[in-house]
Amino acid sequence: MPRVGIIGIGHGAFGRRSDATVQELAFEAYREAIQDAQVEPEDIDGSVTWTL
């Protein structure tokens, strides 16, 4: 089984958001996670997003 690692996390603003779609909200968190990990998108082989 391949080894994996969590290298960055991100989340959007809490509360009701009518100014953005679900995809835009997910991208905000994804962008923050990439910045937190200090990597470039092309360095990532795979990712998981979770929306409630």
mmCIF entry with sequence, helices, sheets and N, C-alpha, C, O atoms, coordinates in Angstrom:
data_MODEL
# 
_entry.id   MODEL 
# 
_entity.id                         1 
_entity.type                       polymer 
_entity.pdbx_number_of_molecules   1 
# 
_entity_poly.entity_id                      1 
_entity_poly.type                           'polypeptide(L)' 
_entity_poly.nstd_linkage                   no 
_entity_poly.nstd_monomer                   no 
_entity_poly.pdbx_seq_one_letter_code       MPRVGIIGIGHGAFGRRSDATVQELAFEAYREAIQDAQVEPEDIDGSVTWTL 
_entity_poly.pdbx_seq_one_letter_code_can   MPRVGIIGIGHGAFGRRSDATVQELAFEAYREAIQDAQVEPEDIDGSVTWTL 
_entity_poly.pdbx_strand_id                 A 
# 
loop_
_entity_poly_seq.entity_id 
_entity_poly_seq.num 
_entity_poly_seq.mon_id 
_entity_poly_seq.hetero 
1 1  MET n 
1 2  PRO n 
1 3  ARG n 
1 4  VAL n 
1 5  GLY n 
1 6  ILE n 
1 7  ILE n 
1 8  GLY n 
1 9  ILE n 
1 10 GLY n 
1 11 HIS n 
1 12 GLY n 
1 13 ALA n 
1 14 PHE n 
1 15 GLY n 
1 16 ARG n 
1 17 ARG n 
1 18 SER n 
1 19 ASP n 
1 20 ALA n 
1 21 THR n 
1 22 VAL n 
1 23 GLN n 
1 24 GLU n 
1 25 LEU n 
1 26 ALA n 
1 27 PHE n 
1 28 GLU n 
1 29 ALA n 
1 30 TYR n 
1 31 ARG n 
1 32 GLU n 
1 33 ALA n 
1 34 ILE n 
1 35 GLN n 
1 36 ASP n 
1 37 ALA n 
1 38 GLN n 
1 39 VAL n 
1 40 GLU n 
1 41 PRO n 
1 42 GLU n 
1 43 ASP n 
1 44 ILE n 
1 45 ASP n 
1 46 GLY n 
1 47 SER n 
1 48 VAL n 
1 49 THR n 
1 50 TRP n 
1 51 THR n 
1 52 LEU n 
# 
_struct_asym.id          A 
_struct_asym.entity_id   1 
# 
loop_
_struct_conf.conf_type_id 
_struct_conf.id 
_struct_conf.pdbx_PDB_helix_id 
_struct_conf.beg_label_comp_id 
_struct_conf.beg_label_asym_id 
_struct_conf.beg_label_seq_id 
_struct_conf.pdbx_beg_PDB_ins_code 
_struct_conf.end_label_comp_id 
_struct_conf.end_label_asym_id 
_struct_conf.end_label_seq_id 
_struct_conf.pdbx_end_PDB_ins_code 
_struct_conf.beg_auth_comp_id 
_struct_conf.beg_auth_asym_id 
_struct_conf.beg_auth_seq_id 
_struct_conf.end_auth_comp_id 
_struct_conf.end_auth_asym_id 
_struct_conf.end_auth_seq_id 
_struct_conf.pdbx_PDB_helix_class 
_struct_conf.details 
_struct_conf.pdbx_PDB_helix_length 
HELX_P HELX_P1 AA1 VAL A 22 ? ALA A 37 ? VAL A 22 ALA A 37 1 ? 16 
HELX_P HELX_P2 AA2 PRO A 41 ? ASP A 43 ? PRO A 41 ASP A 43 5 ? 3  
# 
_struct_conf_type.id          HELX_P 
_struct_conf_type.criteria    ? 
_struct_conf_type.reference   ? 
# 
loop_
_atom_site.group_PDB 
_atom_site.id 
_atom_site.type_symbol 
_atom_site.label_atom_id 
_atom_site.label_alt_id 
_atom_site.label_comp_id 
_atom_site.label_asym_id 
_atom_site.label_entity_id 
_atom_site.label_seq_id 
_atom_site.pdbx_PDB_ins_code 
_atom_site.Cartn_x 
_atom_site.Cartn_y 
_atom_site.Cartn_z 
_atom_site.occupancy 
_atom_site.B_iso_or_equiv 
_atom_site.pdbx_formal_charge 
_atom_site.auth_seq_id 
_atom_site.auth_comp_id 
_atom_site.auth_asym_id 
_atom_site.auth_atom_id 
_atom_site.pdbx_PDB_model_num 
ATOM 1   N N  . MET A 1 1  ? 0.848   -1.172 0.000  1.00 0.00 ? 1  MET A N  1 
ATOM 2   C CA . MET A 1 1  ? 0.000   0.000  0.000  1.00 0.00 ? 1  MET A CA 1 
ATOM 3   C C  . MET A 1 1  ? 0.902   1.248  0.000  1.00 0.00 ? 1  MET A C  1 
ATOM 4   O O  . MET A 1 1  ? 1.856   1.316  0.775  1.00 0.00 ? 1  MET A O  1 
ATOM 5   N N  . PRO A 1 2  ? 0.606   2.233  -0.865 1.00 0.00 ? 2  PRO A N  1 
ATOM 6   C CA . PRO A 1 2  ? 1.438   3.436  -0.893 1.00 0.00 ? 2  PRO A CA 1 
ATOM 7   C C  . PRO A 1 2  ? 1.282   4.266  0.374  1.00 0.00 ? 2  PRO A C  1 
ATOM 8   O O  . PRO A 1 2  ? 0.231   4.261  1.016  1.00 0.00 ? 2  PRO A O  1 
ATOM 9   N N  . ARG A 1 3  ? 2.331   4.964  0.714  1.00 0.00 ? 3  ARG A N  1 
ATOM 10  C CA . ARG A 1 3  ? 2.298   5.853  1.886  1.00 0.00 ? 3  ARG A CA 1 
ATOM 11  C C  . ARG A 1 3  ? 1.741   7.202  1.449  1.00 0.00 ? 3  ARG A C  1 
ATOM 12  O O  . ARG A 1 3  ? 2.011   7.672  0.344  1.00 0.00 ? 3  ARG A O  1 
ATOM 13  N N  . VAL A 1 4  ? 0.976   7.802  2.314  1.00 0.00 ? 4  VAL A N  1 
ATOM 14  C CA . VAL A 1 4  ? 0.404   9.123  2.041  1.00 0.00 ? 4  VAL A CA 1 
ATOM 15  C C  . VAL A 1 4  ? 0.732   10.047 3.195  1.00 0.00 ? 4  VAL A C  1 
ATOM 16  O O  . VAL A 1 4  ? 1.119   9.589  4.271  1.00 0.00 ? 4  VAL A O  1 
ATOM 17  N N  . GLY A 1 5  ? 0.581   11.332 2.981  1.00 0.00 ? 5  GLY A N  1 
ATOM 18  C CA . GLY A 1 5  ? 0.824   12.290 4.048  1.00 0.00 ? 5  GLY A CA 1 
ATOM 19  C C  . GLY A 1 5  ? -0.080  13.493 3.906  1.00 0.00 ? 5  GLY A C  1 
ATOM 20  O O  . GLY A 1 5  ? -0.353  13.951 2.797  1.00 0.00 ? 5  GLY A O  1 
ATOM 21  N N  . ILE A 1 6  ? -0.539  13.999 5.021  1.00 0.00 ? 6  ILE A N  1 
ATOM 22  C CA . ILE A 1 6  ? -1.287  15.247 5.045  1.00 0.00 ? 6  ILE A CA 1 
ATOM 23  C C  . ILE A 1 6  ? -0.266  16.347 5.286  1.00 0.00 ? 6  ILE A C  1 
ATOM 24  O O  . ILE A 1 6  ? 0.378   16.388 6.335  1.00 0.00 ? 6  ILE A O  1 
ATOM 25  N N  . ILE A 1 7  ? -0.121  17.230 4.319  1.00 0.00 ? 7  ILE A N  1 
ATOM 26  C CA . ILE A 1 7  ? 0.928   18.243 4.418  1.00 0.00 ? 7  ILE A CA 1 
ATOM 27  C C  . ILE A 1 7  ? 0.382   19.652 4.568  1.00 0.00 ? 7  ILE A C  1 
ATOM 28  O O  . ILE A 1 7  ? 1.141   20.583 4.837  1.00 0.00 ? 7  ILE A O  1 
ATOM 29  N N  . GLY A 1 8  ? -0.917  19.823 4.398  1.00 0.00 ? 8  GLY A N  1 
ATOM 30  C CA . GLY A 1 8  ? -1.509  21.150 4.533  1.00 0.00 ? 8  GLY A CA 1 
ATOM 31  C C  . GLY A 1 8  ? -3.015  21.038 4.726  1.00 0.00 ? 8  GLY A C  1 
ATOM 32  O O  . GLY A 1 8  ? -3.643  20.084 4.268  1.00 0.00 ? 8  GLY A O  1 
ATOM 33  N N  . ILE A 1 9  ? -3.577  22.010 5.401  1.00 0.00 ? 9  ILE A N  1 
ATOM 34  C CA . ILE A 1 9  ? -5.020  22.033 5.606  1.00 0.00 ? 9  ILE A CA 1 
ATOM 35  C C  . ILE A 1 9  ? -5.543  23.433 5.293  1.00 0.00 ? 9  ILE A C  1 
ATOM 36  O O  . ILE A 1 9  ? -4.794  24.409 5.307  1.00 0.00 ? 9  ILE A O  1 
ATOM 37  N N  . GLY A 1 10 ? -6.829  23.508 5.014  1.00 0.00 ? 10 GLY A N  1 
ATOM 38  C CA . GLY A 1 10 ? -7.456  24.798 4.767  1.00 0.00 ? 10 GLY A CA 1 
ATOM 39  C C  . GLY A 1 10 ? -8.953  24.684 4.970  1.00 0.00 ? 10 GLY A C  1 
ATOM 40  O O  . GLY A 1 10 ? -9.517  23.591 4.907  1.00 0.00 ? 10 GLY A O  1 
ATOM 41  N N  . HIS A 1 11 ? -9.591  25.810 5.211  1.00 0.00 ? 11 HIS A N  1 
ATOM 42  C CA . HIS A 1 11 ? -11.050 25.831 5.322  1.00 0.00 ? 11 HIS A CA 1 
ATOM 43  C C  . HIS A 1 11 ? -11.550 27.208 4.931  1.00 0.00 ? 11 HIS A C  1 
ATOM 44  O O  . HIS A 1 11 ? -10.822 28.198 4.994  1.00 0.00 ? 11 HIS A O  1 
ATOM 45  N N  . GLY A 1 12 ? -12.797 27.245 4.531  1.00 0.00 ? 12 GLY A N  1 
ATOM 46  C CA . GLY A 1 12 ? -13.411 28.515 4.173  1.00 0.00 ? 12 GLY A CA 1 
ATOM 47  C C  . GLY A 1 12 ? -13.972 29.207 5.399  1.00 0.00 ? 12 GLY A C  1 
ATOM 48  O O  . GLY A 1 12 ? -13.919 28.682 6.511  1.00 0.00 ? 12 GLY A O  1 
ATOM 49  N N  . ALA A 1 13 ? -14.510 30.394 5.175  1.00 0.00 ? 13 ALA A N  1 
ATOM 50  C CA . ALA A 1 13 ? -15.131 31.149 6.265  1.00 0.00 ? 13 ALA A CA 1 
ATOM 51  C C  . ALA A 1 13 ? -16.380 30.414 6.752  1.00 0.00 ? 13 ALA A C  1 
ATOM 52  O O  . ALA A 1 13 ? -17.115 29.830 5.957  1.00 0.00 ? 13 ALA A O  1 
ATOM 53  N N  . PHE A 1 14 ? -16.609 30.448 8.042  1.00 0.00 ? 14 PHE A N  1 
ATOM 54  C CA . PHE A 1 14 ? -17.774 29.793 8.615  1.00 0.00 ? 14 PHE A CA 1 
ATOM 55  C C  . PHE A 1 14 ? -18.997 30.686 8.456  1.00 0.00 ? 14 PHE A C  1 
ATOM 56  O O  . PHE A 1 14 ? -18.885 31.911 8.414  1.00 0.00 ? 14 PHE A O  1 
ATOM 57  N N  . GLY A 1 15 ? -20.160 30.061 8.369  1.00 0.00 ? 15 GLY A N  1 
ATOM 58  C CA . GLY A 1 15 ? -21.405 30.810 8.255  1.00 0.00 ? 15 GLY A CA 1 
ATOM 59  C C  . GLY A 1 15 ? -22.029 30.645 6.878  1.00 0.00 ? 15 GLY A C  1 
ATOM 60  O O  . GLY A 1 15 ? -21.431 30.058 5.977  1.00 0.00 ? 15 GLY A O  1 
ATOM 61  N N  . ARG A 1 16 ? -23.205 31.157 6.733  1.00 0.00 ? 16 ARG A N  1 
ATOM 62  C CA . ARG A 1 16 ? -23.931 31.073 5.472  1.00 0.00 ? 16 ARG A CA 1 
ATOM 63  C C  . ARG A 1 16 ? -23.255 31.972 4.439  1.00 0.00 ? 16 ARG A C  1 
ATOM 64  O O  . ARG A 1 16 ? -22.957 33.136 4.708  1.00 0.00 ? 16 ARG A O  1 
ATOM 65  N N  . ARG A 1 17 ? -23.017 31.406 3.245  1.00 0.00 ? 17 ARG A N  1 
ATOM 66  C CA . ARG A 1 17 ? -22.327 32.152 2.184  1.00 0.00 ? 17 ARG A CA 1 
ATOM 67  C C  . ARG A 1 17 ? -23.144 32.055 0.902  1.00 0.00 ? 17 ARG A C  1 
ATOM 68  O O  . ARG A 1 17 ? -23.102 31.031 0.219  1.00 0.00 ? 17 ARG A O  1 
ATOM 69  N N  . SER A 1 18 ? -23.864 33.073 0.578  1.00 0.00 ? 18 SER A N  1 
ATOM 70  C CA . SER A 1 18 ? -24.623 33.081 -0.666 1.00 0.00 ? 18 SER A CA 1 
ATOM 71  C C  . SER A 1 18 ? -23.831 33.739 -1.795 1.00 0.00 ? 18 SER A C  1 
ATOM 72  O O  . SER A 1 18 ? -24.326 33.857 -2.916 1.00 0.00 ? 18 SER A O  1 
ATOM 73  N N  . ASP A 1 19 ? -22.605 34.167 -1.502 1.00 0.00 ? 19 ASP A N  1 
ATOM 74  C CA . ASP A 1 19 ? -21.785 34.863 -2.493 1.00 0.00 ? 19 ASP A CA 1 
ATOM 75  C C  . ASP A 1 19 ? -20.935 33.920 -3.336 1.00 0.00 ? 19 ASP A C  1 
ATOM 76  O O  . ASP A 1 19 ? -20.237 34.376 -4.242 1.00 0.00 ? 19 ASP A O  1 
ATOM 77  N N  . ALA A 1 20 ? -20.976 32.598 -3.058 1.00 0.00 ? 20 ALA A N  1 
ATOM 78  C CA . ALA A 1 20 ? -20.108 31.671 -3.768 1.00 0.00 ? 20 ALA A CA 1 
ATOM 79  C C  . ALA A 1 20 ? -20.805 30.320 -3.935 1.00 0.00 ? 20 ALA A C  1 
ATOM 80  O O  . ALA A 1 20 ? -21.650 29.936 -3.126 1.00 0.00 ? 20 ALA A O  1 
ATOM 81  N N  . THR A 1 21 ? -20.433 29.610 -5.000 1.00 0.00 ? 21 THR A N  1 
ATOM 82  C CA . THR A 1 21 ? -20.948 28.264 -5.225 1.00 0.00 ? 21 THR A CA 1 
ATOM 83  C C  . THR A 1 21 ? -20.182 27.268 -4.351 1.00 0.00 ? 21 THR A C  1 
ATOM 84  O O  . THR A 1 21 ? -19.175 27.618 -3.736 1.00 0.00 ? 21 THR A O  1 
ATOM 85  N N  . VAL A 1 22 ? -20.662 26.037 -4.304 1.00 0.00 ? 22 VAL A N  1 
ATOM 86  C CA . VAL A 1 22 ? -19.972 24.990 -3.545 1.00 0.00 ? 22 VAL A CA 1 
ATOM 87  C C  . VAL A 1 22 ? -18.569 24.788 -4.108 1.00 0.00 ? 22 VAL A C  1 
ATOM 88  O O  . VAL A 1 22 ? -17.616 24.599 -3.353 1.00 0.00 ? 22 VAL A O  1 
ATOM 89  N N  . GLN A 1 23 ? -18.443 24.828 -5.430 1.00 0.00 ? 23 GLN A N  1 
ATOM 90  C CA . GLN A 1 23 ? -17.131 24.652 -6.053 1.00 0.00 ? 23 GLN A CA 1 
ATOM 91  C C  . GLN A 1 23 ? -16.183 25.784 -5.662 1.00 0.00 ? 23 GLN A C  1 
ATOM 92  O O  . GLN A 1 23 ? -15.005 25.538 -5.402 1.00 0.00 ? 23 GLN A O  1 
ATOM 93  N N  . GLU A 1 24 ? -16.676 27.009 -5.616 1.00 0.00 ? 24 GLU A N  1 
ATOM 94  C CA . GLU A 1 24 ? -15.834 28.142 -5.222 1.00 0.00 ? 24 GLU A CA 1 
ATOM 95  C C  . GLU A 1 24 ? -15.419 28.038 -3.760 1.00 0.00 ? 24 GLU A C  1 
ATOM 96  O O  . GLU A 1 24 ? -14.282 28.354 -3.408 1.00 0.00 ? 24 GLU A O  1 
ATOM 97  N N  . LEU A 1 25 ? -16.333 27.599 -2.917 1.00 0.00 ? 25 LEU A N  1 
ATOM 98  C CA . LEU A 1 25 ? -16.005 27.425 -1.500 1.00 0.00 ? 25 LEU A CA 1 
ATOM 99  C C  . LEU A 1 25 ? -14.941 26.342 -1.321 1.00 0.00 ? 25 LEU A C  1 
ATOM 100 O O  . LEU A 1 25 ? -14.009 26.502 -0.534 1.00 0.00 ? 25 LEU A O  1 
ATOM 101 N N  . ALA A 1 26 ? -15.089 25.237 -2.061 1.00 0.00 ? 26 ALA A N  1 
ATOM 102 C CA . ALA A 1 26 ? -14.100 24.159 -1.982 1.00 0.00 ? 26 ALA A CA 1 
ATOM 103 C C  . ALA A 1 26 ? -12.740 24.650 -2.477 1.00 0.00 ? 26 ALA A C  1 
ATOM 104 O O  . ALA A 1 26 ? -11.709 24.305 -1.900 1.00 0.00 ? 26 ALA A O  1 
ATOM 105 N N  . PHE A 1 27 ? -12.734 25.456 -3.549 1.00 0.00 ? 27 PHE A N  1 
ATOM 106 C CA . PHE A 1 27 ? -11.464 25.969 -4.077 1.00 0.00 ? 27 PHE A CA 1 
ATOM 107 C C  . PHE A 1 27 ? -10.787 26.892 -3.080 1.00 0.00 ? 27 PHE A C  1 
ATOM 108 O O  . PHE A 1 27 ? -9.560  26.879 -2.975 1.00 0.00 ? 27 PHE A O  1 
ATOM 109 N N  . GLU A 1 28 ? -11.550 27.697 -2.342 1.00 0.00 ? 28 GLU A N  1 
ATOM 110 C CA . GLU A 1 28 ? -10.960 28.565 -1.316 1.00 0.00 ? 28 GLU A CA 1 
ATOM 111 C C  . GLU A 1 28 ? -10.187 27.734 -0.299 1.00 0.00 ? 28 GLU A C  1 
ATOM 112 O O  . GLU A 1 28 ? -9.061  28.075 0.063  1.00 0.00 ? 28 GLU A O  1 
ATOM 113 N N  . ALA A 1 29 ? -10.792 26.645 0.160  1.00 0.00 ? 29 ALA A N  1 
ATOM 114 C CA . ALA A 1 29 ? -10.133 25.776 1.140  1.00 0.00 ? 29 ALA A CA 1 
ATOM 115 C C  . ALA A 1 29 ? -8.929  25.066 0.524  1.00 0.00 ? 29 ALA A C  1 
ATOM 116 O O  . ALA A 1 29 ? -7.890  24.920 1.167  1.00 0.00 ? 29 ALA A O  1 
ATOM 117 N N  . TYR A 1 30 ? -9.075  24.629 -0.722 1.00 0.00 ? 30 TYR A N  1 
ATOM 118 C CA . TYR A 1 30 ? -7.987  23.938 -1.411 1.00 0.00 ? 30 TYR A CA 1 
ATOM 119 C C  . TYR A 1 30 ? -6.787  24.871 -1.589 1.00 0.00 ? 30 TYR A C  1 
ATOM 120 O O  . TYR A 1 30 ? -5.645  24.480 -1.348 1.00 0.00 ? 30 TYR A O  1 
ATOM 121 N N  . ARG A 1 31 ? -7.057  26.097 -2.011 1.00 0.00 ? 31 ARG A N  1 
ATOM 122 C CA . ARG A 1 31 ? -5.987  27.087 -2.198 1.00 0.00 ? 31 ARG A CA 1 
ATOM 123 C C  . ARG A 1 31 ? -5.279  27.357 -0.870 1.00 0.00 ? 31 ARG A C  1 
ATOM 124 O O  . ARG A 1 31 ? -4.054  27.474 -0.828 1.00 0.00 ? 31 ARG A O  1 
ATOM 125 N N  . GLU A 1 32 ? -6.051  27.455 0.208  1.00 0.00 ? 32 GLU A N  1 
ATOM 126 C CA . GLU A 1 32 ? -5.456  27.694 1.527  1.00 0.00 ? 32 GLU A CA 1 
ATOM 127 C C  . GLU A 1 32 ? -4.594  26.509 1.959  1.00 0.00 ? 32 GLU A C  1 
ATOM 128 O O  . GLU A 1 32 ? -3.539  26.703 2.563  1.00 0.00 ? 32 GLU A O  1 
ATOM 129 N N  . ALA A 1 33 ? -5.027  25.291 1.658  1.00 0.00 ? 33 ALA A N  1 
ATOM 130 C CA . ALA A 1 33 ? -4.253  24.099 2.018  1.00 0.00 ? 33 ALA A CA 1 
ATOM 131 C C  . ALA A 1 33 ? -2.926  24.056 1.257  1.00 0.00 ? 33 ALA A C  1 
ATOM 132 O O  . ALA A 1 33 ? -1.893  23.691 1.818  1.00 0.00 ? 33 ALA A O  1 
ATOM 133 N N  . ILE A 1 34 ? -2.963  24.431 -0.026 1.00 0.00 ? 34 ILE A N  1 
ATOM 134 C CA . ILE A 1 34 ? -1.733  24.466 -0.816 1.00 0.00 ? 34 ILE A CA 1 
ATOM 135 C C  . ILE A 1 34 ? -0.765  25.498 -0.241 1.00 0.00 ? 34 ILE A C  1 
ATOM 136 O O  . ILE A 1 34 ? 0.434   25.239 -0.134 1.00 0.00 ? 34 ILE A O  1 
ATOM 137 N N  . GLN A 1 35 ? -1.287  26.660 0.127  1.00 0.00 ? 35 GLN A N  1 
ATOM 138 C CA . GLN A 1 35 ? -0.433  27.689 0.726  1.00 0.00 ? 35 GLN A CA 1 
ATOM 139 C C  . GLN A 1 35 ? 0.126   27.220 2.063  1.00 0.00 ? 35 GLN A C  1 
ATOM 140 O O  . GLN A 1 35 ? 1.291   27.468 2.372  1.00 0.00 ? 35 GLN A O  1 
ATOM 141 N N  . ASP A 1 36 ? -0.706  26.539 2.863  1.00 0.00 ? 36 ASP A N  1 
ATOM 142 C CA . ASP A 1 36 ? -0.261  26.027 4.155  1.00 0.00 ? 36 ASP A CA 1 
ATOM 143 C C  . ASP A 1 36 ? 0.864   25.010 3.985  1.00 0.00 ? 36 ASP A C  1 
ATOM 144 O O  . ASP A 1 36 ? 1.812   24.988 4.770  1.00 0.00 ? 36 ASP A O  1 
ATOM 145 N N  . ALA A 1 37 ? 0.755   24.171 2.958  1.00 0.00 ? 37 ALA A N  1 
ATOM 146 C CA . ALA A 1 37 ? 1.760   23.133 2.715  1.00 0.00 ? 37 ALA A CA 1 
ATOM 147 C C  . ALA A 1 37 ? 3.019   23.683 2.055  1.00 0.00 ? 37 ALA A C  1 
ATOM 148 O O  . ALA A 1 37 ? 4.051   23.013 2.020  1.00 0.00 ? 37 ALA A O  1 
ATOM 149 N N  . GLN A 1 38 ? 2.933   24.903 1.533  1.00 0.00 ? 38 GLN A N  1 
ATOM 150 C CA . GLN A 1 38 ? 4.053   25.532 0.831  1.00 0.00 ? 38 GLN A CA 1 
ATOM 151 C C  . GLN A 1 38 ? 4.532   24.687 -0.352 1.00 0.00 ? 38 GLN A C  1 
ATOM 152 O O  . GLN A 1 38 ? 5.727   24.447 -0.525 1.00 0.00 ? 38 GLN A O  1 
ATOM 153 N N  . VAL A 1 39 ? 3.556   24.242 -1.165 1.00 0.00 ? 39 VAL A N  1 
ATOM 154 C CA . VAL A 1 39 ? 3.846   23.485 -2.383 1.00 0.00 ? 39 VAL A CA 1 
ATOM 155 C C  . VAL A 1 39 ? 3.117   24.139 -3.548 1.00 0.00 ? 39 VAL A C  1 
ATOM 156 O O  . VAL A 1 39 ? 2.299   25.039 -3.363 1.00 0.00 ? 39 VAL A O  1 
ATOM 157 N N  . GLU A 1 40 ? 3.427   23.674 -4.741 1.00 0.00 ? 40 GLU A N  1 
ATOM 158 C CA . GLU A 1 40 ? 2.741   24.112 -5.953 1.00 0.00 ? 40 GLU A CA 1 
ATOM 159 C C  . GLU A 1 40 ? 1.717   23.044 -6.335 1.00 0.00 ? 40 GLU A C  1 
ATOM 160 O O  . GLU A 1 40 ? 1.914   21.871 -6.021 1.00 0.00 ? 40 GLU A O  1 
ATOM 161 N N  . PRO A 1 41 ? 0.630   23.423 -7.005 1.00 0.00 ? 41 PRO A N  1 
ATOM 162 C CA . PRO A 1 41 ? -0.388  22.428 -7.391 1.00 0.00 ? 41 PRO A CA 1 
ATOM 163 C C  . PRO A 1 41 ? 0.183   21.255 -8.181 1.00 0.00 ? 41 PRO A C  1 
ATOM 164 O O  . PRO A 1 41 ? -0.275  20.124 -8.018 1.00 0.00 ? 41 PRO A O  1 
ATOM 165 N N  . GLU A 1 42 ? 1.178   21.506 -9.036 1.00 0.00 ? 42 GLU A N  1 
ATOM 166 C CA . GLU A 1 42 ? 1.738   20.408 -9.826 1.00 0.00 ? 42 GLU A CA 1 
ATOM 167 C C  . GLU A 1 42 ? 2.555   19.418 -8.981 1.00 0.00 ? 42 GLU A C  1 
ATOM 168 O O  . GLU A 1 42 ? 2.906   18.347 -9.474 1.00 0.00 ? 42 GLU A O  1 
ATOM 169 N N  . ASP A 1 43 ? 2.858   19.749 -7.738 1.00 0.00 ? 43 ASP A N  1 
ATOM 170 C CA . ASP A 1 43 ? 3.572   18.844 -6.834 1.00 0.00 ? 43 ASP A CA 1 
ATOM 171 C C  . ASP A 1 43 ? 2.636   17.815 -6.206 1.00 0.00 ? 43 ASP A C  1 
ATOM 172 O O  . ASP A 1 43 ? 3.104   16.870 -5.570 1.00 0.00 ? 43 ASP A O  1 
ATOM 173 N N  . ILE A 1 44 ? 1.332   17.978 -6.372 1.00 0.00 ? 44 ILE A N  1 
ATOM 174 C CA . ILE A 1 44 ? 0.338   17.133 -5.699 1.00 0.00 ? 44 ILE A CA 1 
ATOM 175 C C  . ILE A 1 44 ? -0.123  16.033 -6.631 1.00 0.00 ? 44 ILE A C  1 
ATOM 176 O O  . ILE A 1 44 ? -0.556  16.300 -7.752 1.00 0.00 ? 44 ILE A O  1 
ATOM 177 N N  . ASP A 1 45 ? -0.031  14.776 -6.162 1.00 0.00 ? 45 ASP A N  1 
ATOM 178 C CA . ASP A 1 45 ? -0.488  13.623 -6.954 1.00 0.00 ? 45 ASP A CA 1 
ATOM 179 C C  . ASP A 1 45 ? -1.978  13.370 -6.792 1.00 0.00 ? 45 ASP A C  1 
ATOM 180 O O  . ASP A 1 45 ? -2.611  12.834 -7.702 1.00 0.00 ? 45 ASP A O  1 
ATOM 181 N N  . GLY A 1 46 ? -2.550  13.742 -5.656 1.00 0.00 ? 46 GLY A N  1 
ATOM 182 C CA . GLY A 1 46 ? -3.968  13.509 -5.411 1.00 0.00 ? 46 GLY A CA 1 
ATOM 183 C C  . GLY A 1 46 ? -4.412  14.307 -4.209 1.00 0.00 ? 46 GLY A C  1 
ATOM 184 O O  . GLY A 1 46 ? -3.589  14.728 -3.397 1.00 0.00 ? 46 GLY A O  1 
ATOM 185 N N  . SER A 1 47 ? -5.704  14.518 -4.093 1.00 0.00 ? 47 SER A N  1 
ATOM 186 C CA . SER A 1 47 ? -6.231  15.266 -2.955 1.00 0.00 ? 47 SER A CA 1 
ATOM 187 C C  . SER A 1 47 ? -7.654  14.809 -2.651 1.00 0.00 ? 47 SER A C  1 
ATOM 188 O O  . SER A 1 47 ? -8.323  14.197 -3.484 1.00 0.00 ? 47 SER A O  1 
ATOM 189 N N  . VAL A 1 48 ? -8.095  15.125 -1.436 1.00 0.00 ? 48 VAL A N  1 
ATOM 190 C CA . VAL A 1 48 ? -9.446  14.793 -0.990 1.00 0.00 ? 48 VAL A CA 1 
ATOM 191 C C  . VAL A 1 48 ? -10.069 16.063 -0.470 1.00 0.00 ? 48 VAL A C  1 
ATOM 192 O O  . VAL A 1 48 ? -9.446  16.795 0.299  1.00 0.00 ? 48 VAL A O  1 
ATOM 193 N N  . THR A 1 49 ? -11.287 16.333 -0.881 1.00 0.00 ? 49 THR A N  1 
ATOM 194 C CA . THR A 1 49 ? -12.029 17.466 -0.318 1.00 0.00 ? 49 THR A CA 1 
ATOM 195 C C  . THR A 1 49 ? -13.267 16.926 0.364  1.00 0.00 ? 49 THR A C  1 
ATOM 196 O O  . THR A 1 49 ? -13.820 15.903 -0.039 1.00 0.00 ? 49 THR A O  1 
ATOM 197 N N  . TRP A 1 50 ? -13.692 17.618 1.390  1.00 0.00 ? 50 TRP A N  1 
ATOM 198 C CA . TRP A 1 50 ? -14.828 17.174 2.165  1.00 0.00 ? 50 TRP A CA 1 
ATOM 199 C C  . TRP A 1 50 ? -15.717 18.382 2.420  1.00 0.00 ? 50 TRP A C  1 
ATOM 200 O O  . TRP A 1 50 ? -15.279 19.366 3.016  1.00 0.00 ? 50 TRP A O  1 
ATOM 201 N N  . THR A 1 51 ? -16.956 18.310 1.972  1.00 0.00 ? 51 THR A N  1 
ATOM 202 C CA . THR A 1 51 ? -17.899 19.382 2.217  1.00 0.00 ? 51 THR A CA 1 
ATOM 203 C C  . THR A 1 51 ? -19.063 18.823 3.014  1.00 0.00 ? 51 THR A C  1 
ATOM 204 O O  . THR A 1 51 ? -19.468 17.678 2.810  1.00 0.00 ? 51 THR A O  1 
ATOM 205 N N  . LEU A 1 52 ? -19.589 19.607 3.899  1.00 0.00 ? 52 LEU A N  1 
ATOM 206 C CA . LEU A 1 52 ? -20.735 19.191 4.704  1.00 0.00 ? 52 LEU A CA 1 
ATOM 207 C C  . LEU A 1 52 ? -22.002 19.797 4.164  1.00 0.00 ? 52 LEU A C  1 
ATOM 208 O O  . LEU A 1 52 ? -23.080 19.562 4.710  1.00 0.00 ? 52 LEU A O  1 
# 
